Every structure is written in structure tokens, then in C-alpha cells.
Amino acid sequence: MPRSPSVVVVGGGASGALAAIHLLRHARARAMPLEVTLIDRDGRHALGQAYSTTDPHHLLNTTADKMSALDGDHGHLLRWARDRGLEVTGSDYLPRSVYGRYLREVLSAVENPPAQVLRRVTGTVIALERPHGVSVRLLDGRRIDADAAVLALGNRPPAAPPRVVEGTGARYVADPWKTGALDRVCDGAPVLVLGTGLTMVDVAVTVTGAHPKAVVYALSRHALLPRPHPHPLPPPVTVPLPSGPLTVAGLLRAVRLAVGERGGEWCGVVDGLRPQAQALWTRLSPEERRRFLRLVARYWEVHRHRIPPATAARIAELRAQGQLRVLRGRLVRASATAPGRLRVDVEADGTAAELDVGWLVNATGPGADLTADPLVAALVTGGTARPDAVGLGLEADSRGVLLDGDDRPNARIFALGPLLRGSLYETTAVPEIRAQAAALAPRLIEAIASPVLLVPRPSR
Ligand SMILES: Cc1cc2nc3c(=O)[nH]c(=O)nc-3n(C[C@H](O)[C@H](O)[C@H](O)COP(=O)(O)OP(=O)(O)OC[C@H]3O[C@@H](n4cnc5c(N)ncnc54)[C@H](O)[C@@H]3O)c2cc1C
């Protein structure tokens, strides 16, 4: 009996789940058999880093009307929630745990055996080879062959700050999104969070929620916190942009002009730019992209990735009570003192200070060291992939097809989500990833449709 065409999706977070959902739905619509194997290192299929939290105070930072899993059906999440008795409007910010449940259920609903089959595998992929189709090798020795692969690896882990880990032992939390990591830091001891972005906000909310008197210090070079979403949200504004080659200076001029014309109202301007962000990024030369990352990105991020009003109110309250203390500066050294205590030397506002804390949490955001990931390193070394021009991830063409070391498209290897940050920049949130998954599905299925190119059935 001829076997089904097959796809292996490496990385089972929201990006991998959205890819699997759109692939299986597309196959079903075409009455085509398809087997999708979704491999996740952490076994958090459909949840990944963002949606595996169990803290009900960790909210989506995007309103419910924009978070449907299905491209072309923007009311899907709202209908799903109302069908389950949740009173939700399009302008609500749902708990991320509820969204995780939604993604899991949508993923299960696209299974339609024996025609469209989804296999969930827990394991770490360490290599991807291209014999005829593709073949992935897992750390535990398993091998899975398929006709095509999708890489949905998420963000690189944050870089370890220098002079930190030595001696700090288990009191240093390298990844707050690891299962159970935040439970550990909720023992009432003071916490120093490195970074003042969205992850810091979540850590502060959880730690102070568990212990009403706990104190959280948050340290970053610029001490910039995510801005709150206004309520109601102003409508997005179309910003007139210069034609021809684009520079960061030109972009900033246009944005300042647009904000000035609206009496300082920047929110609609930022939201109006967002749908154009990928196109604008591709118009910047590699040098201009690096300039943006160096000078502008941190300001763009805090205005673009905003927090819901309820979260913003909680953060304001914690700051007013002295339970969240935001420091502008840098970490100098951290070392263990008594059992369960850390002494942390920081330089804050040009002054040396010493903090006595119980925990040190790294929330500095995605790292840029591609070689820290064995799979990515192997893909680059073997010539299957090449880093993008600014070193944030891997290079793909406009269709999400991974480019090899010689800039040729790998006809059967696709990528989506944060891995394409250097190629597209705005590629880390559900609306963008959903659109990528929807565009990828017909292209990938077309690429593997030819029976001549199918690989022999894998031995499992
Ligand atoms: C705290 C937080 C809140 C967010 N809130 C929102 C929001 O409200 N709205 C919004 O639109 N976006 C939000 N985002 C953006 C978010 O990044 C995306 O929505 C999405 O979660 C990205 O998913 P991903 O699958 O690409 O990455 P991840 O969630 O990181 O998943 C990648 C998965 O791949 C696995 N993996 C990696 N390498 C391998 C390998 N070699 N072998 C096997 N498995 C591997 C990892 O274990 C991981 O489970 C948020 C992000 C974070 C971190």
C-alpha cells in the first residue's frame, strides 16, 4: 500500500502547532493523505515557551480578536471561548494558559485518521539530513524520515551574563520559562531579574502574587519597561513612508512626523507600521538593519509589545509600594553567600550598589548565539542553512524556504517564527506566525505532492 506523504515539524511550540494545523487542514481540504510528526524537546506540544504558563495573571498582550489560530477565520478564538462558557469580547486579553488550551484543542481537532495523521513526539532533534526527502536524528538515537521538514525552533535561549553563574548554583535561573522554574523563585526571598521586558513583568507578577511582601529588583541598561495598551486602542494609522532605499534615519523622520501630526499619539502609528514591518525590514540594507538593532530596536520593542491595562496597573501598584524596583545599570558580579542567598554587585545610575537576594533570574530576551543550539550549528556547518545577514537566525526566502550555505533554496525545508527574525524581523507573534503557516502549507504540499520524489517508508 502506498504510504502517506509526510512532514516532520521540529519544535512543537505555537509556531510548530500553527504549521501542523495549517498543513493538516490544507491536506484535508484537498482530500490528500498527510502524516505530520510534531517533535518537541520539552513535550509542550502547542504550548511552547509562551503558553505553558499556569499563572492566570499571565495575560496575552494581544486582544482576543487578533489571536485566532486560523488564518482567514479571525473570529475562531472568540467562538471557541464562548462555546466553553467564557464571557469574552474581541478587546479582552485572555490568560495565556487559556490560549494554550485553545491551541491544543485546535491541534487535536485537525487530526483525521487515517487520512490526516498527527504524531506528537517528545525528543531533541540534533541533526537534519537530506537523503531524498529529509531525515531527522534525535538525541536518543531515534531517526524520523519524511518528505519535508519545517523548522519551528523558537527563540535562541538568552545569553548567560558574564560573571554570574559561578558560585550561584541553583539560585541562578537561566530560563524562567522552563517548566516549574518560576515555582522555585516564589519562596518569598527577594529576586533580581536581569532585563526589564515582558518576561520581567511576568516574573514580578508571579513572585509578588505568591508572596504579597516579596520584593523584585529589575535591572537593565536602559530601564525601559513595556508600555501599557491604552483602552480603547486607537485605530492604526497609515504612515506615509519614503520610496526607494530606506534608511533608519528616514524611517524615524517619517514616524516622528506622523506622531507629531497626531499631537503625540504614537500607539496608532506603531500599530499602523506593524503590518508593514516585514516589508520595511527587507528594504533596509544589512548595515541599516544592524543600525536599527543597535539604536532603535529596544525603543520599538517597548512600544510595539505592550502590556494589557490590568497588567500595567499591577506593575504601577508594585512600583508604588516599593515591591518592584527598577534599576538602570549593569550587573557587576554575583556570588553565593549564605545557603540560599546571593550577593549581587550592580552599578545602578552610575553608583555601585550591593543587593542581597535569594534568586537571580535571566530575562534578557532571545540570545543571538546560533552555535549555542546544536541543531542550528549542525545545519550551518553542514551547509544546509546559513545565518541571516545580521546573525539573529537563519536565512529563508520570501516563501519561508530555508536557504543553504550557497544561497540556494532547500526545496523541502521550511522555517517559520522567531528563527526568521533576521530575515523578517516582525515574526515572533501569533498574527505573523499564523500568516506564515497559512502561506507555507500549500507551498510545502505542492513541493511533496509528486509521488516520484517520495522517500521509502521510515523504519520506526
Ligand atoms: C512570555 C511570552 C508572552 C507572549 N505573548 C504573546 C501574545 O500575547 N501574543 C502574541 O501574538 N505573541 C506572544 N508571544 C510571542 C510568542 O513568541 C509566540 O506567540 C510563540 O509562542 C512563538 O512560538 P514558537 O513555537 O516559535 O517558539 P517556542 O514557544 O519557544 O517553541 C519552540 C519549541 O521548539 C522546541 N525546540 C527547539 N529546538 C528543538 C530541537 N532541536 N528539537 C526539538 N524541539 C526543539 C522547544 O523546546 C520549544 O518547545 C509571547 C512570547 C512570550 C515568550
The ligand as an ORCA input file, in Angstrom:
! r2SCAN-3c Opt
* xyz 0 1
  C       6.110     35.277     27.645
  C       5.633     35.473     26.247
  C       4.389     36.018     26.004
  C       3.940     36.190     24.703
  N       2.705     36.703     24.482
  C       2.255     36.816     23.221
  C       0.946     37.331     22.939
  O       0.206     37.683     23.839
  N       0.541     37.430     21.659
  C       1.336     37.049     20.638
  O       0.919     37.144     19.489
  N       2.582     36.585     20.858
  C       3.048     36.465     22.123
  N       4.299     35.985     22.352
  C       5.137     35.672     21.213
  C       5.442     34.180     21.087
  O       6.817     34.076     20.825
  C       4.766     33.487     20.005
  O       3.410     33.694     20.173
  C       5.045     31.983     20.020
  O       4.879     31.483     21.321
  C       6.379     31.556     19.477
  O       6.327     30.157     19.447
  P       7.468     29.265     18.864
  O       6.860     27.938     18.658
  O       8.104     29.898     17.704
  O       8.585     29.241     19.998
  P       8.605     28.445     21.384
  O       7.385     28.663     22.140
  O       9.900     28.769     22.023
  O       8.612     26.922     20.937
  C       9.694     26.326     20.293
  C       9.709     24.891     20.738
  O      10.674     24.217     19.961
  C      11.341     23.303     20.775
  N      12.639     23.029     20.174
  C      13.620     23.902     19.898
  N      14.675     23.271     19.349
  C      14.328     21.969     19.273
  C      15.007     20.802     18.795
  N      16.244     20.855     18.310
  N      14.370     19.611     18.880
  C      13.107     19.532     19.396
  N      12.427     20.598     19.871
  C      13.035     21.800     19.797
  C      11.438     23.982     22.139
  O      11.592     23.027     23.151
  C      10.118     24.723     22.197
  O       9.129     23.967     22.881
  C       4.771     35.815     23.641
  C       6.028     35.283     23.898
  C       6.457     35.096     25.186
  C       7.806     34.487     25.432
*
